[in-house]
Structures are given as C-alpha cells and as structure tokens.
C-alpha cells in the first residue's frame, strides 16, 4: 500500500501529426503543442533522507526531454505516426521506471484542459 507520493512537472514544445486519422480530422494535419509531463513517484516508506526520491534525481529526465523532445517533430523522434498523449505517457513512464523504480504514473497534457495518464 502506497503512503507517499511526489510529482514533478516538465514542459516542452513539439509538433506531431496523427497520420492514421481521416484527412479531415484536425489532428491529421501537422500541428504542435506546449506539452506538460507530470511524473509521479510513490513509496510505502521514505528513504534515509526523508524522501520518496530526491527531486534532483529527476534531472536526467529533464535533460532527456530537452535534448530529444523539445522543439522536435515527435513522429520523427519516436519513429511512427501515432504519437498521442497516451503514447507519450507510456513512453515516459517506461523511461522513468527503468531508472527510478518508484515511478507509479505519468500524465501528459497537450492543452490546459486535457490529460492522458499511464498508471499500470
């Protein structure tokens, strides 16, 4: 049972195109978003410093986002035409979970009113 949760938010801007949608769908056209990625880490107990995880340990994720995603075309970055917020949430979850075992969920927003979450 999880007792502690922390989250950290990251931002990037990028373009994408959902190529499998009908041509008349607005998301089938090339467009961009100001993305927000929120990573959640969870633990039953805190570490010796009183943290779930030190926020500084998330700096590699910031570097990964800045170097690989910010001001990029996501279809090229990820190599396919279905780069949805849902797909990005799973991608970032997998990346984080491999490096930070406490990762419990990732949420991705394309607009201030919409979120997609991956939480196994």
QUIGI-V122137 format. One record per residue. RES is the residue in one small letter. PSI is psi in whole degrees, 0 to 359 (none if undefined). Layout:
res=RES psi=PSI
res=RES psi=PSI
This chain:
res=x psi=129
res=x psi=133
res=x psi=333
res=x psi=138
res=x psi=139
res=x psi=155
res=x psi=154
res=x psi=142
res=x psi=141
res=x psi=153
res=x psi=145
res=x psi=159
res=x psi=136
res=x psi=163
res=x psi=160
res=x psi=174
res=x psi=127
res=x psi=92
res=x psi=345
res=x psi=352
res=x psi=156
res=x psi=147
res=x psi=329
res=x psi=350
res=x psi=133
res=x psi=330
res=x psi=353
res=x psi=339
res=x psi=154
res=x psi=128
res=x psi=173
res=x psi=167
res=x psi=158
res=x psi=97
res=x psi=148
res=x psi=128
res=x psi=124
res=x psi=119
res=x psi=131
res=x psi=132
res=x psi=143
res=x psi=152
res=x psi=152
res=x psi=321
res=x psi=161
res=x psi=156
res=x psi=182
res=x psi=338
res=x psi=0
res=x psi=20
res=x psi=154
res=x psi=311
res=x psi=141
res=x psi=128
res=x psi=330
res=x psi=334
res=x psi=354
res=x psi=359
res=x psi=321
res=x psi=327
res=x psi=318
res=x psi=315
res=x psi=317
res=x psi=314
res=x psi=312
res=x psi=319
res=x psi=328
res=x psi=341
res=x psi=324
res=x psi=128
res=x psi=43
res=x psi=166
res=x psi=112
res=x psi=330
res=x psi=322
res=x psi=316
res=x psi=317
res=x psi=353
res=x psi=23
res=x psi=174
res=x psi=12
res=x psi=56
res=x psi=80
res=x psi=168
res=x psi=324
res=x psi=315
res=x psi=317
res=x psi=320
res=x psi=316
res=x psi=318
res=x psi=310
res=x psi=326
res=x psi=310
res=x psi=317
res=x psi=313
res=x psi=316
res=x psi=324
res=x psi=328
res=x psi=332
res=x psi=93
res=x psi=340
res=x psi=355
res=x psi=125
res=x psi=340
res=x psi=156
res=x psi=134
res=x psi=142
res=x psi=133
res=x psi=135
res=x psi=335
res=x psi=161
res=x psi=343
res=x psi=2
res=x psi=141
res=x psi=145
res=x psi=139
res=x psi=140
res=x psi=119
res=x psi=98
res=x psi=none
